[in-house]
Structure formats: structure tokens, C-alpha cells
């Protein structure tokens, strides 16, 4: 027999207080509690000693999380890992960095959502007195957390993208705003004769450079610094942007795409990898992510029609949208 959902007022209560859960997860992630119990259950007193925290408060935090399946309490009041708690371990596929980022700067910006609703402006800028990418440029610890968070969130998307789209025939691919280089590395690994250009701001490339210097791909991928608002490197057969366009307003996107159009040769491809928002009332993560784009960087998620308009104004024809097994698509265009 299927279980009946809670009545609407209970569902609303759960949704309205859901930040209680997210901030509890943040605290556990920030304190590294999963790492501390990875080798075996520990008491709240042991964990408080290791973290410099208040033992009764640690116990209450973990008791609440254990009730949600995040950690588990044994008969001796010790806490251990569960599959959900393992997501907070410090490892490349972990969600720990994402939960820390969401609980700190993002939580503060979301707390000012009414500023965005009233003005149409960016809440993050209002709270921190500067845009998010300027903030990250000045705060290296937060920038490193951001890089790890993006890898954990978008890592599975990379494989889905490479599996869904045929990059064959591309001699040189330019990854615009490619960050730590995980996307272009995945493409180059799949296509061993392809060459690449990773293009981003200098301080971002400084964080990416060691991974390429210690990799065989270093001889096939050139790192070039610059701002895509000013120019992009010429010579590419394809210009790839994953989760770049959604960070910016329509006017800013027009500038980015126009700079790509200026250097693209006939037959080259524009590949914008983003969520494409469907019509209707069906759930789609992109509809909530769109609010995050409004509040944090000031961008937006877009529909197919909105991408068609962006492409046309910048001198491109949208040729097709290639879906992936995730809520992500490759929006392909060619210069006209």
C-alpha cells in the first residue's frame, strides 16, 4: 500500500523550515565530522575535543542529522557514517565543499532575497558590496571551496556531456571560462588527437595550472588568460562554454557571444552547455537554480526560445539542442 503524502499544511511547514536541515548539514560539513568518524563511531565528547566545539551541542546536531539518515547513533551514544554522511567526506566526489559554500556566502545572500525581488538587482552584491567573482578573486580560501563545489556538482555532468555529444572532427576546442579545466580535460582524454585552449582569468588559471603541469595533457592544452568580456582566443574549431552563460544578464551574454563570433571561422561550432528550462509546471531543478542565479551572480537559466534569441542577436543560428542523461543539454550554434 502506497504511503499517503502529509497534508498540505505539514508539507508547507517542512518546506518553510528546510533551511534548518541545510544549515545543520553545513555545520557538520564545516566541522569535518564525517572525516572524524570515517574509521569508526565516536562520541560527541570525542568530536567536541577534536573540533574545539561544545559537546552537548555537537550531540544535539548529530542526533537531529541521524534522524534524517545523515549519521547514525549507536547504543553507546556514538555516531558513525551512513551513505548520506559519506557524501560529506573530504574526497573529490564529495558534496562537502558545496554544503559549506551553500551555508556561508550563499545562505547570506539568499537571506536578502527581498532586495532582489524589489529591485531586480543582485542580492549577493548588496550583502557583500561586490560581485561574487570579484569576491572570490579576493578570498582564496572561498575560491578553493568554490572550485571543489563546482567539481562535485558538475563532475557527473561532464561524463554525460562527453557521452551525449560527438566532438569528432574538432581539431582545436576552446573552453571559455573553463575554470579548473575539468571539462576540457575530459574532452581531450576522449579525443586523443584534439588540442585545447583553456581560457579564463589569470588568477583562475593559477589554480588550474598545477593539474595540467602534472598531466600528459599539458602538451595538448594551452592556458591563456583574459576576460571573455573583452576578447576570446582565435583559432578554435569549437568554442565551448559550460555553465557560463547562465551567470550573466542578456546584455552581458550578448557581449560574450559577440566576442566569440568575431574570431570564429566558417564551419566552427558554438557549444553552450546549460540547463534548458521546460515549459509547464513539472518539477525541474533549473527552475530553482534560476533563482540562485538571480540572487548570487545576477544571471538566469533560459528556455529554448531565449537561447534562440541570444544566438540570433550575436550572429549565430541555433542548429540543435542535444540532451544528456542529466538535466543538462548542449545548445549548438554556428556563425551566420
Secondary structure, DSSP 8 states (H G I E B T S, - for coil): -------HHHHHHHHHTHHHHHHHHHHHHHHTHHHHTTTS-EEHHHHHHHHT--HHHHHHHHHHHHTTTSSEE-TTSEEE--HHHHTTSSSTT-SHHHHHHIIIIIHHHHTTHHHHHHHSS-HHHHHHSS-HHHHHHH-HHHHHHHHHHHHHHHHHHHHHHHHHS--TT-SEEEEET-TTSHHHHHHHHHSTT-EEEEEE-HHHHHHHHHHHHTSGGGGTEEEEE--TTT---S--SEEEEESSGGGS-HHHHHHHHHHHHHH--TT-EEEEEE-B--SSSS--HHHHHHHHHHHTTS---B-HHHHHHHHHHTTEEEEEEEE-SSS-EEEEEEE-
